Amino acid sequence: MLFSLFARGLIFMIFISGSLVIGYSITRLIAYLIPYPQFSEIFLWSGAVMLSAVMLMGVAYSYVYKGFGSQADITRRNPTAGNKVVLTFDDGPSEAFTPEILKILAEKKVFATFFLVGKHVEQYPEIARQIVDQGHEVGNHTYGHITVPNSPPPQLTAQIMRTNLIILQQAGTYPLYLRPPRGLYDMRMRRIAKLLGQELVLWSLSSQDWHPRATTAGVIRRVLDRVSPGDIILFHDSGSLLNSEGSSRRPTVEALGPIIDGLREKGLDVVKLEDFLALRK
């Protein structure tokens, strides 16, 4: 375990150092064009830090939405799904928001996939059962919404297996899908998913309803302006990101109906994840 932590820490430090070196080199070339030495020095270091931060954010975005290397075992979207899209909800179940979301889905005759946090299933088992009873699919989102790459192997394995058992006991179904919190995964999680017969499912379009300043209009606009056939769309039905359920998901609830209507107006069909994945070629 110590060696694994050391190796991950070393890789992280090399990555940070490399981005700083690249950022410094680029800003140094630009600094030569500035005629004022004192300003040039300020720009050199501030520019290097800012450019490095931008590069790191770009790499992180690419990692979550595209990944690195061959990833036949990870699903983000399905380009062969025709006009089909999928709705997914993370971090629940929640006593405050999940029942309202289920009511809207029932009214619109739409099925979704809920990636459940194990400790929330323990807290609200009746809502987890309600999700399944209404015909929706469920997936594993770890027990405590952990950051996968930072988790020791025993903890990671326990988080996934414990949540599988809780969902099976409380909701009466085995979760066939697995989604890492924040979209951060590693090879260990990919191996565990394969061993447990689960498919890693991420997303191709985020509603960004997790943002503290998210608004109903903003969530609607982001989804309907960016959606395309074959997308897996990410929402959240709980405000819990760390240890408490603080953030409101009211914008998600209020935006869901108009989004479903808007998707249909665009000629897109909202389907179950199982049917969506069956269209892969």
Number of C-alpha atoms within 10 A of each C-alpha: 10 8 8 12 15 11 12 14 13 12 12 12 12 12 12 15 13 13 20 21 14 15 23 21 14 15 21 18 11 14 20 13 9 13 9 10 11 10 11 18 15 12 17 21 17 14 20 22 18 15 19 21 16 14 17 16 12 11 15 15 13 12 14 17 17 17 17 10 6 7 11 7 13 17 17 20 23 21 15 15 18 15 17 24 23 27 22 24 22 27 28 27 32 24 15 16 19 23 18 16 18 21 13 17 18 13 10 13 10 18 21 21 23 28 27 30 30 28 19 22 24 17 13 16 19 14 21 25 19 16 22 16 12 13 14 17 22 26 27 31 27 28 23 19 21 20 15 21 17 16 14 13 16 9 13 21 16 13 22 23 18 17 26 26 16 22 24 14 15 16 21 14 17 19 24 18 24 27 25 23 21 15 18 18 19 12 9 14 21 17 12 16 21 13 9 15 13 20 19 22 21 25 22 18 20 20 22 18 27 22 12 12 11 17 18 17 13 15 23 22 16 16 20 17 9 11 20 19 20 23 24 25 21 21 23 26 30 28 22 23 17 10 8 9 15 12 15 21 27 18 18 27 23 18 21 20 16 15 18 22 13 17 19 13 10 14 11 20 18 21 17 20 22 13 12 21 16 11 14 12 8
